[in-house]
Amino acid sequence: MREELIKTYQDYYVEGFRTNDVSLIDKIVRYPIASIKDGKVEMLDSYPVDPAQLKEELEWDHSIDWSYEVSAVNETTAHMAASATRCRKDGSVIEHVHAFYAFTKTEDGWKMYAMADITF
């Protein structure tokens, strides 16, 4: 189950960010999604980040040092953490990002229903 969850995350979420394709990210999100940021929780009916806009704002070209950890999983629920370093085209570091995701298993596979991230 852990490998299946990581593959799903990489195939849809990471690839969606890489290609600026929110419709790809949407394939693994069960809306509404809980977005936890800066001590606030919002229930959202659409994905809260536009990858292309974020890349432009940060001058973000690529990410390195990806790390994934499924900290807990059973037949219906999983918790996962992921981290990476965001870099500019010249390789200089913009920031490090660490995120937590909660998933539920559906007939259509793993679906993300909550997320929280920290950048530093």
N, C-alpha and C positions, 0 to 999 in steps of 0.2 A: 504494500500500500504506500509506503514512504516513497519508493522509486516512482510509482505512478503519479503521486502528487507533485513531486519535483519536476517530472517530465511535463505534466500539464502546465505548471507554472512557467517553465522555460518556453514551451511551445506557444503559449498564448500571451502571457503577461510580458515576459522579457522580449519576445519577438514583436509584440505590439508596440512596446516602447522603442525598440530598435528601428521599426519601420514607420513610426508615427501613426499607427493604425488602432484607434480606439475601438473600432468594431471587432477587432481581434481580441482585445482585452475584454470586451463585453461578453465574449463567448464563455468566459469562466467566472463571471460575476453574477450573483443572484441579487437582484434589486428588490427592495432598497438595500443599499450597503451602508454599514455603519462606518463612518470616517472619524477617527479619533485623532485630534491634533491640538496641541497647546492647551490641554485640559478640557477640551470641549468635544462633545459627541454630536455628530450630525447624521441623520438618516437621509441618504441621497438616492434619487431615482436615475441618476446618470453618473458616469465616472467623473470624479472631481478634477482630474488632471488632463490637460491637453499636452501630449508629449512634444509635439512640434513647437508649441509656444514655450514650454519649459526649456527646451533645448536652445531656443533663440534667446530667452531671457538670461540664461546662465552661460551661454556660449559652450554648451555641453555637446561634445562630439561623440564620446564613447565612454564605456564603463570598463573598469578592470577589477581584479581581485574579488570576483563574485564568490559568495558563500551562501549555502542553503542548509537549513537544518529543520527537520520535522521534529519538533520537540514532543509531540504527543499525537497519537492517531488511533482511532478505533474504526469500526465498520461505518460510522455515520459522521464523525467529526474529526477535524485535524487542526492542529496549530502549527504554524510554520514561521520561521524567521529567515530573512534574507538580508544580505548586506553587499555593498559594492562601493567602489570609489569612482566618482564622476570626474571625467577629464575633458580638457579642451583639445582641439585638434593637434596642438603642439605637444600634447602629453602632460601639460601642467595640471595639477590637481585643483579642482573646483571645491569639492566637498566629499565627505563620506556620508553614505545614507544607510540606515538600518531600519528595517520594517518588520512588523508583525502582521500576520494574516490569519484569519479564522476561516476554515472551509467546512462545507457540509457535502456529503455524498448524495447525489441525486441520480435519477434515471439517466441523465445526460452526462454523468461524470462529476468530478469535484467542482464545486462552485464556491467562490469567495464571497463571504457575507460581512466581513469586518476587516478593517485595516488601520494601522497606525504607523507613522514613520517619524524618525528623528534624523535631522541632518546636522552635521558638525564639521 
